[in-house]
């Protein structure tokens, strides 16, 4: 049986503060082989431009200070947010 790795959940795990995760730890968590995690991390880097930091040999995380999620919002929602931005009031 082929198990699916949810990209959003994987990204969420990687942005948590701390030492990061090894491929084996995340493979155990998702119920897949560590090679699947390795391939998915490379795919996220290549296709979505997500940079991973190796915190220790074999342990990776996403630096949450530089990572901006792709949150999908509508144009009216974006305009509503801009109306309440104190930096635009200056």
Secondary structure, DSSP 4 states (H G I P E B T S, - for coil): -PPPPPHHHHHHHHHSSSS-B-HHHHHHHHTS-HHHHHHHHHHHHHHH----EEEETTEEE--TTT--------HHHHHHHHHT-GGGG-
